[in-house]
Amino acid sequence: MTSRGDGARPAGRSPRQPARTARAAKWGKVAAVVLSALLLPGAVSAVNTVGRFQDLYTVRAGAAALPPSDRPAAHDPAKPTVALLLGGSGTNVADLLGPFEVLESSGAVNAYLVAAGPGTAPLTGGLDVLPDLTFDGLDRLLAGHGDRLDAVVVPAVQQPDPAESARLVSWLRRQSAAGAVTVSVCNGARLLAGTGLLDGRPATSHWWRMSGLRADFPRVGWVTGHRYVDDGGVITTAGVLSGIDGALRIVERLAGQDAARLAAQRVRWRHYSPGTAAPLHASRLEPPDVVVALNASYQTKPSRIGVPLVEGVGELELASVFISYTEESMIGRTVAVGDGPVRSRHGLTFVPRASLTAAAGGLDRLVVPGLDAARRHVLGTAPSAATGGLRPEYLHAREGFPFDAVVLDVARTYDVRTARWTAKTLEYPVRDVRLSGSAWPWGATLVPAGLALLGAAAALSAAAPARRVLWSRRRRAGADSCTRQ
């Protein structure tokens, strides 16, 4: 019989087991440090991103107390009529105002913003608009003129409550059954798909939304690669500014290509493709697109941008500011400021959230939209009491499509990569727009790196006492073994 003293191993113990245990413990420590390094920047990212998105669509207090619009008084029964849908919880400002300005610029249609109920409706980034008509008001208007609705534009809307959702779905189905062409813009395809009107049809939407739409609505033939898909009674467009092409297609069908060409010229849309949908580059997430996560999560001080509402401002000029700095690039918060409601170029009523003097103390920039406002220098050219001590920045100082000026400003004021991401999510070609500025948001990049180092240091510091205790136990165990031998 062999004793323990002659070198025999205890039964069942492998000579490799201690080494494996040591390696497992080592990798466990490494994993704990890595996890701790990621935990702190991850937590900061979650809190900041949720807060940033929640700020995009906020329903103003006392919205229902404002008087209705008087635009429908000028209704022309000789022209086709198009309704653009407003959601009570919020509507994408570019999906809505881009098609609206195209339709109005054609001079060939009646275009109205319609909502389930009265009162102002929130748009992206702190802009409020007054609907022209409620659903019931539209019915009365058309019946009074012996008229009918020719088309409905469905922009991306925030998730409505169940009651409003049921009413929107019912209304869209009713208009389609009565012969109106239904047209979705960007993620408005989700609401339209929920009506069942897209089942068995080819349809498109924003590239970012496509995987979710395919999973949720498998009966729809989702396709990519074109700015819009025209399937007769239904037209669907790709992301955001593809709504411009969708609106031009509506004009083509209702009033002809000459009217559509005129509308494209008036809004300075240089990508018009007469009679057919222009091809669209198939976008996908790429490594440089992490820039939007950095902007949303780690800016030490997001820009607070006051946007004065000026009488006669273009609808696309407004949309370019309120969506580009907020939802698309996530580099700032915008708020509409002014002394009272104003009328836009084509008669929409917009309502400021605050007076300029009241908001000025909390603002970093004062960005004034509109070519006409820039030409007239409506707020002067230097800081003053009227501007709350801020220098007015006239964004649209040159003629051109309004989003060009914003993308250029994002590149110059923030960084080029953020500007390219903004154009990408807008699905707006900028190959002919020369961008200049810092290449990357280095400040936002250093924040998560610093947080990761802090988390790792905290983990190592917390583990130090445990390591000292373990080392002490091993030394005692080694000493006891020597004593026994």
FENWOFEN-V11439 format. One record per run of one state. SS is the DSSP state (a for helix, b for strand, c for the rest). FROM is the first residue (numbers start at 0). TO is the last residue. If there is no record, write none. Layout:
BEGIN
ss=SS from=FROM to=TO
ss=SS from=FROM to=TO
END
This chain:
BEGIN
ss=c from=0 to=2
ss=a from=3 to=5
ss=c from=6 to=15
ss=a from=16 to=53
ss=c from=54 to=61
ss=a from=62 to=64
ss=c from=65 to=69
ss=a from=70 to=73
ss=c from=74 to=78
ss=b from=79 to=85
ss=c from=86 to=89
ss=b from=90 to=90
ss=c from=91 to=91
ss=a from=92 to=105
ss=c from=106 to=107
ss=b from=108 to=114
ss=c from=115 to=118
ss=b from=119 to=122
ss=c from=123 to=125
ss=b from=126 to=129
ss=c from=130 to=131
ss=b from=132 to=133
ss=a from=134 to=143
ss=c from=144 to=149
ss=b from=150 to=153
ss=c from=154 to=155
ss=b from=156 to=156
ss=c from=157 to=160
ss=a from=161 to=176
ss=c from=177 to=179
ss=b from=180 to=183
ss=c from=184 to=186
ss=a from=187 to=193
ss=c from=194 to=200
ss=b from=201 to=202
ss=c from=203 to=208
ss=a from=209 to=215
ss=c from=216 to=219
ss=b from=220 to=221
ss=c from=222 to=224
ss=b from=225 to=225
ss=c from=226 to=226
ss=b from=227 to=229
ss=c from=230 to=232
ss=b from=233 to=236
ss=c from=237 to=240
ss=a from=241 to=254
ss=c from=255 to=255
ss=a from=256 to=266
ss=c from=267 to=277
ss=b from=278 to=278
ss=c from=279 to=285
ss=a from=286 to=297
ss=c from=298 to=301
ss=b from=302 to=307
ss=c from=308 to=313
ss=a from=314 to=327
ss=c from=328 to=330
ss=b from=331 to=336
ss=c from=337 to=340
ss=b from=341 to=342
ss=c from=343 to=347
ss=b from=348 to=350
ss=c from=351 to=352
ss=b from=353 to=353
ss=c from=354 to=354
ss=a from=355 to=361
ss=c from=362 to=363
ss=b from=364 to=367
ss=c from=368 to=369
ss=a from=370 to=375
ss=c from=376 to=383
ss=a from=384 to=386
ss=c from=387 to=390
ss=b from=391 to=393
ss=c from=394 to=400
ss=a from=401 to=412
ss=c from=413 to=414
ss=a from=415 to=425
ss=c from=426 to=440
ss=a from=441 to=483
ss=c from=484 to=484
END
